[in-house]
């Protein structure tokens, strides 16, 4: 059984893959101060609720954009799962794609595994929009290569920045407003955040398609993707487990290489 770990700036996702399907999945707040033992205390009860234990695992894979979290996530796998995890970005881990940008080493691990998973499921050239701490737009060629992208502030980051920079503006919850024109401060802020973000997505997708010059399918993923899916024709598909499925594929490819 495989434990797939996607450690982002805001949340860490743990997923259990039994060789046929994603059996269970949990999300925790990312804390760089959390130790391997604390991860074990967190995971142990969740596993037992699903009739699982640490001894059921024989493999693990990690993708993280938080370098400070990697040491203890490795220790979690070594100490409690008794296995050496694959880490996306390590020289010995093959993705099976080419990274066609100026500095391949600078691309976030999550964006690369998204590329792997998106190409496996969808045909042709793709735009993967990942709604997380940052909102990323990643270009996947029709041959599966990673060809670059766009990074924009995430909507929660934008909301927090607006509150902190303007003395009279409160914190607001992200919400789809029925009207674009707000009649009070809170709905006006919510409208600006929500519909402004819809405009950002539509504008960037349109410009990417024009610049790329080929038909492209748009895939939405990430923690906030559901908030925007079906609210704009710019998004073709919602795929919330894209990153985890990419990790599973990368692990399978490297396991085949080791047994070949």
N, C-alpha and C positions, 0 to 999 in steps of 0.2 A: 504494500500500500504506500502511496506517495502523499507527502505533505507539501503543498505548494504555498509559498509565502510571498505576497506582494506587499512590500513595505513602502508606502508613500509618505509624503510630507504631513498629511493629516491623519490618515488611517493605515492600519496594517490589516490585510486580509489573509486569513488562514483557510485553506481549502483541502479537503480530504478527497483523494481520487483513488478508487478501488480497482482501477484497471479497465473499467467499463463506463463509469459515470462519476460525476462530481457528487459525492455522497452527502457532504455537508460543508458549510462555509460560514465563517464568522468574521466579524469586523471589530477591531479595537482601535482606540486612539493611539496614535504614534507618540511614544515617549522615549527619547534617547537615553533617559536615565534608567529605564527598565532593564533589569538583569535577566540572565538566562533562567534563573530559578523563578523569577516573577512571571516570566512567560509560561513556565511549566505550571505554576499555580493557576494561571488564567486558563490555560488550555485543558488541564486535567479534568475538571468538572464538565466542561463542554464535551469532551470526548466521551466521558462516562455516560452522559445523557443520551448518547447515540450508540451505546454498547461497544465502545472502543476504548483502547488504552494505548500508551506509548509503545508498547511491545508489538502492536499490530503493524507498525511502520518499518519499512526497510529502505526507504529512500526519501530524499527531500530536495527541493530546489527553491532558491531565493532570488528574487529581483528586488532591488531597493535603489531609491534615489536619495537615501539618507545614510551616508557613510557611517555616521556615529552609531547607527543601530545594527550594523552588520556583525560586529564582533559577538554580541550577545545572541543574535539569531543563529550564528554558526554554533555557538556553545550550546544553545538549546538542542540543536540537532545532534551534536556530538554526545552530549551528556545524557539526554533523555530518549533519543531515538536510536542511539548507537550507530549513527551513520555519518558520513562526510557529505554535506550538502553540495550540490552544484550551485554555483553563483553566476548569474548572468553577468557577463563582463570579464570574467576570468579568462585568461588566454586559452585554457584547455576546453572551454565550453563553446561548441559550435552551434550557430543559429540556423545555418542552412540558407542564409540570404547574404547579399552584398549590401554594404552601407555606402551609398554613393553621395557623400558630402565631404566637405573640406577636412573636418576633424571627426572621424568616426568614433573616437574614444569619448567624445563629449556628449553623445546621445544618451538620454536616460534609458535605463534598462527596461522600464515599463513600455516605452515607445517602441522598442525593438521587438519585444514579445507580442505587443499588439499587432505589429506588422506581420509577424509569423502567423498568428492566429487568423488575422483578417484575410490574408492571401489563401490560407487553407480552406476557408469557408466561402469566400466570395470571388467572383470572376472579374477579370479586367482591372483597370487602374482604379485605385481607391483613395478616399480621404477618410482617415480615422480621426474623429473628434472625441477627445478624452476630456470629460468635464470633471476636473479634480481641483486641487489647490491652485494650479494653473490650468487653463484650457489650452490644449495642444491640438493642432491640426497637422496630421502626419500623412505624407504622400507615399503610397505604395504603388510601385510600377506593376504593369500587368504580368511581369515575370517574378514578382514577389520581392524585388529589391526595395530597400528604404531609400527614398530620394529627397528627403528634406522635409521641412515643415514650418509651422508658425507657432509661436508661444504667446499667449495673451494672459492677463491676470484672470484668475478664477472669479466667479461671481461672488462667492463669500468673501474673498480677499478684497474685492472692490467695495462691497458693502461695509466691511470693517474700516477700510481706508477712508471712506466717505464720512463715517461716524467720527473717526479720530481727528480728521483734518478740519471738520466744520463744527464749531462749538455748539451751534443750535440744532444740529441734526442728531436724532437718536439712533440707536441700533434698531434695525428692522428685520423681521423675518422675511425670507425669500418667499414670494407669493405671486401667482399670476393674477393680475388685476383685470377686471372686466372692461374697464375704460382706460384708455391711455392717459387722458387728462385727469390728474389727481385733484381732488377738492380739499385736500388737507395735506400736511407735511408727510405723514407716513405713507398714504397711498401714492403720493407724488414720487417719493423715493422708491417705493416698490415698483411702480411703473417704469421709472427710469432704469432700475436694475434689470427687471425682467425683460421688458420690451427692448431696452437698449442692448441687452445681451442677444436677444433674437436677431436684432439688426446686425450685431457684430458677426454672428454665425452666418447669416445669409450673405452679408457683404464679403466676408473672407472666402466662403465657399465659392461664390460667384467669381471673384477675382482669381482664385486658384485655378478654377476650371478654364477660364479664359487664357491664363498664362500657360497652363499645361497643354492645352490644345487638343485634348482627347476627351471622350465621354468618361465620366468618373462616377462611381457609386460612393455615397457618403454613409459611414457607419458611426453611430454614437455609442460611447461607452463611458464608464466612470460613475462615481457616486451620485452625480447630479443629472445624469443623462435623461432619466425618466421625466424630469421636470420640463424638459424642452421637446422631447420626442412627441410627434403629432401636432406640435404647435407651429411648425414651419415646414414647408415642402422641401426645404434644403436638406433635411435628414431623411435618408431612405430606409435605414434599418436601425433598430435598437439591439445592442448585444452587450448586456451588462457583465457577462463572464468572459469577455474577450481576453483580458490580461491573464486570468487563471488558465484558460484554455491554451494560450500561448506558452505558458510555463510548462504545461503538461506535454505539449508537442516538443518543446526544446528538450525536456528530459527524455522523452522517447527517442529522439534522434541521437542523443548522446549515449543512451543505453545501447542502441543498435550498433553504434560505432565501437563501443567497448567490447561487444560480443562478436564483432565481425572478425 
